[in-house]
Amino acid sequence: MSDSKKLSDLLRQHAIAFGPVLNADLNGDDVCLLDFSAANQRLQQTDLRNTAAFDEAVKHMLQERNATIGVGGYLENRFIYRRSSHFDVAAESRDLHLGVDVWLEAGTAVFAPLDGQVHSFADNANFGDYGPTIILEHELEGTTFYTLYGHLSVSSLAGLEVGKEFRKGDKIATVGSFPENGDWPPHLHFQIISSMDGKQGDYPGVARLSERAVYEALCPNPNLILQSRHLP
């Protein structure tokens, strides 16, 4: 059994123990699944390098669904990363999204869904990158794993230090606004990682399609913790 399969099974077994990641009900009727693949014609017609225009497009997508919160993205094949040279790859673009995005208001509180400590943090300030990022380290039944929170506010990093402990339900951050959040429409990128492989304050949130099997094994479905009925 792979490490990811073991971790996924462990997270399922402990599903009742997880607290909310956001100060928002991800099972509410005002939540919808959003599509950021090439099939989204509104985004195809939007200048995605203009973050204000991108933000307006996301707001329209939500309004069309009578929603205030959008979710989705795990293993979605997206074209939107081509807005940024940070993701440019000569042979193959990085389009495969490895986390779940929750599109909602900047300033929304982010909580630790279970006990953990700060593994690392950084302001990944490239255009289109994570912006302020926090990675927590957790342990369940002797298994260590990590949760990543991207596109935060800069103030979320104030006073942090490696090893700082958070209890389940503690506020760890707030969702950032653009441009400080990596220059994206406000949202939280949430990702589960089985092994950091020596990385600090950063971990790929987007991969090449050819790397799907590798990263699917390293990054289980974040909905195992988020537990939103709107997500697969």
C-alpha positions as CSV (number, residue, x, y, z in Angstrom):
1,M,0.0,0.0,0.0
2,S,1.4,3.4,-1.0
3,D,2.1,6.1,1.7
4,S,-0.6,8.3,0.1
5,K,-3.2,5.5,0.3
6,K,-2.3,4.9,3.9
7,L,-2.6,8.6,4.7
8,S,-5.9,8.8,2.8
9,D,-7.3,5.9,4.7
10,L,-6.1,7.4,8.0
11,L,-7.8,10.7,7.2
12,R,-11.0,9.0,6.4
13,Q,-10.8,7.1,9.7
14,H,-10.4,10.4,11.6
15,A,-12.9,12.4,9.6
16,I,-15.1,13.2,12.6
17,A,-12.1,14.8,14.4
18,F,-11.3,17.6,11.9
19,G,-12.4,21.2,12.5
20,P,-13.3,23.7,9.8
21,V,-10.4,25.2,7.8
22,L,-12.3,28.5,7.2
23,N,-14.7,30.7,8.9
24,A,-17.3,29.7,6.3
25,D,-19.7,26.8,5.8
26,L,-18.5,24.9,2.8
27,N,-21.6,22.8,2.8
28,G,-24.0,25.7,2.6
29,D,-26.4,26.4,-0.3
30,D,-24.4,29.5,-1.2
31,V,-21.4,27.3,-2.2
32,C,-20.8,26.1,-5.7
33,L,-18.3,24.1,-7.7
34,L,-16.3,26.3,-10.0
35,D,-14.6,25.2,-13.3
36,F,-11.2,26.7,-14.1
37,S,-10.5,24.4,-17.0
38,A,-10.2,25.5,-20.6
39,A,-13.9,24.8,-21.0
40,N,-14.7,28.0,-19.0
41,Q,-15.5,30.4,-21.8
42,R,-15.8,33.4,-19.5
43,L,-12.2,32.9,-18.4
44,Q,-11.0,32.3,-21.9
45,Q,-12.3,35.7,-22.8
46,T,-10.8,37.4,-19.7
47,D,-7.3,39.0,-19.6
48,L,-6.1,36.9,-16.7
49,R,-2.9,38.9,-16.3
50,N,-5.2,41.8,-15.2
51,T,-6.0,40.6,-11.7
52,A,-8.9,43.1,-11.3
53,A,-10.5,41.7,-14.4
54,F,-9.9,38.1,-13.3
55,D,-11.5,39.0,-9.9
56,E,-14.5,40.4,-11.7
57,A,-14.8,37.2,-13.8
58,V,-14.8,35.1,-10.6
59,K,-17.5,37.3,-9.0
60,H,-19.6,36.9,-12.1
61,M,-19.1,33.1,-12.0
62,L,-20.4,33.1,-8.4
63,Q,-23.3,35.4,-9.1
64,E,-24.5,33.2,-12.0
65,R,-24.8,30.3,-9.5
66,N,-26.3,32.5,-6.8
67,A,-23.3,31.7,-4.7
68,T,-20.9,33.6,-2.5
69,I,-18.2,30.9,-2.2
70,G,-16.7,28.8,-4.9
71,V,-14.8,25.5,-4.4
72,G,-12.9,23.1,-6.6
73,G,-9.7,22.3,-8.4
74,Y,-8.3,19.1,-7.1
75,L,-6.5,17.4,-10.0
76,E,-8.2,19.8,-12.4
77,N,-6.5,20.5,-15.7
78,R,-6.3,24.3,-15.8
79,F,-5.1,26.8,-18.3
80,I,-5.0,29.8,-16.0
81,Y,-1.4,29.4,-14.8
82,R,-0.2,30.5,-18.2
83,R,-0.9,34.0,-17.0
84,S,2.4,33.9,-15.1
85,S,5.9,33.3,-16.3
86,H,6.5,31.7,-12.9
87,F,4.8,28.5,-14.4
88,D,6.4,28.7,-17.8
89,V,7.9,25.4,-18.9
90,A,9.3,25.1,-22.4
91,A,8.4,21.5,-23.0
92,E,5.2,21.1,-21.0
93,S,3.1,23.6,-19.1
94,R,2.2,23.1,-15.4
95,D,-1.6,22.9,-15.5
96,L,-2.6,20.2,-13.0
97,H,-3.9,21.7,-9.8
98,L,-2.9,19.7,-6.7
99,G,-5.0,21.3,-4.0
100,V,-8.5,22.7,-3.5
101,D,-9.2,26.4,-3.9
102,V,-11.9,28.1,-1.9
103,W,-12.8,31.4,-3.6
104,L,-14.3,33.8,-1.0
105,E,-13.8,37.2,0.6
106,A,-10.4,38.5,1.6
107,G,-10.0,38.7,5.3
108,T,-11.8,35.4,6.0
109,A,-10.2,33.6,9.0
110,V,-8.3,30.4,8.4
111,F,-8.1,27.8,11.2
112,A,-6.0,24.8,12.0
113,P,-8.3,21.8,11.3
114,L,-6.3,19.6,13.8
115,D,-3.4,20.0,16.2
116,G,-0.1,20.8,14.6
117,Q,3.0,23.0,14.5
118,V,4.5,25.3,11.9
119,H,6.8,23.4,9.6
120,S,7.7,26.4,7.6
121,F,6.4,29.6,6.0
122,A,7.3,32.1,3.3
123,D,6.1,35.0,1.2
124,N,6.3,33.4,-2.3
125,A,5.9,36.8,-3.9
126,N,6.3,36.0,-7.6
127,F,3.4,37.1,-9.8
128,G,0.9,34.3,-9.8
129,D,2.7,32.4,-7.0
130,Y,1.3,31.5,-3.5
131,G,2.1,34.8,-1.9
132,P,2.2,34.4,1.9
133,T,2.2,30.7,2.7
134,I,2.0,28.6,5.8
135,I,2.7,24.9,6.1
136,L,1.7,23.0,9.2
137,E,3.0,19.6,10.3
138,H,0.6,17.1,11.9
139,E,0.7,13.6,13.3
140,L,-2.0,11.0,13.4
141,E,-1.3,7.5,14.8
142,G,2.4,8.0,14.2
143,T,2.0,9.2,10.7
144,T,3.4,12.6,9.9
145,F,1.8,14.7,7.2
146,Y,1.5,18.4,6.2
147,T,-1.2,20.9,5.3
148,L,-0.4,24.0,3.1
149,Y,-2.3,27.3,3.1
150,G,-1.6,29.6,0.3
151,H,-2.6,33.1,-0.9
152,L,-2.8,34.5,2.7
153,S,-2.5,38.0,3.9
154,V,1.0,39.3,4.6
155,S,0.0,40.0,8.2
156,S,-0.6,36.2,8.6
157,L,3.2,35.7,8.7
158,A,3.8,38.2,11.6
159,G,5.1,36.5,14.7
160,L,5.3,33.1,13.2
161,E,8.3,30.8,13.9
162,V,9.1,27.3,13.0
163,G,7.8,24.9,15.6
164,K,5.0,27.2,16.9
165,E,2.1,25.1,18.0
166,F,-1.5,25.4,17.0
167,R,-4.4,23.6,18.5
168,K,-7.4,22.5,16.5
169,G,-9.6,25.5,15.9
170,D,-6.9,28.1,16.5
171,K,-6.8,30.9,14.0
172,I,-3.6,30.7,11.9
173,A,-4.1,33.3,9.2
174,T,-6.5,35.3,7.0
175,V,-7.2,35.0,3.3
176,G,-5.2,37.7,1.4
177,S,-6.3,40.3,-1.1
178,F,-4.4,41.0,-4.3
179,P,-1.7,41.9,-5.0
180,E,-0.2,40.8,-1.7
181,N,-1.6,37.2,-2.1
182,G,0.5,36.4,-5.1
183,D,-1.8,38.6,-7.3
184,W,-4.9,36.4,-7.5
185,P,-8.6,37.0,-6.9
186,P,-9.0,36.2,-3.1
187,H,-9.0,32.5,-2.3
188,L,-7.4,29.9,-0.1
189,H,-5.3,27.2,-1.7
190,F,-5.5,24.2,0.7
191,Q,-3.4,21.1,0.1
192,I,-2.4,17.9,1.9
193,I,1.1,16.7,1.5
194,S,2.5,13.4,2.6
195,S,6.2,14.3,2.5
196,M,7.9,17.7,2.1
197,D,11.0,16.2,0.6
198,G,13.2,18.9,2.2
199,K,11.2,21.8,0.9
200,Q,10.6,24.8,3.1
201,G,7.8,27.4,2.9
202,D,6.8,26.2,-0.5
203,Y,5.6,23.1,-2.3
204,P,4.3,22.6,-5.9
205,G,0.6,23.4,-6.1
206,V,0.5,22.8,-9.8
207,A,2.2,20.1,-11.8
208,R,2.7,18.9,-15.3
209,L,-0.1,16.5,-16.5
210,S,2.6,13.9,-17.1
211,E,3.4,14.0,-13.4
212,R,-0.2,13.2,-12.3
213,A,0.6,9.8,-10.9
214,V,3.6,11.1,-8.9
215,Y,1.8,14.0,-7.3
216,E,-1.5,12.2,-6.8
217,A,0.5,9.7,-4.7
218,L,2.1,12.6,-2.7
219,C,-1.0,14.9,-2.3
220,P,-4.2,13.2,-1.2
221,N,-7.6,14.8,-1.9
222,P,-7.9,17.8,0.4
223,N,-11.6,17.2,0.8
224,L,-10.8,14.4,3.2
225,I,-10.3,17.3,5.6
226,L,-12.5,20.0,4.1
227,Q,-15.5,17.6,3.9
228,S,-17.5,19.8,1.5
229,R,-20.5,18.2,-0.1
230,H,-19.9,20.3,-3.2
231,L,-16.6,18.6,-3.8
232,P,-16.0,15.1,-5.2
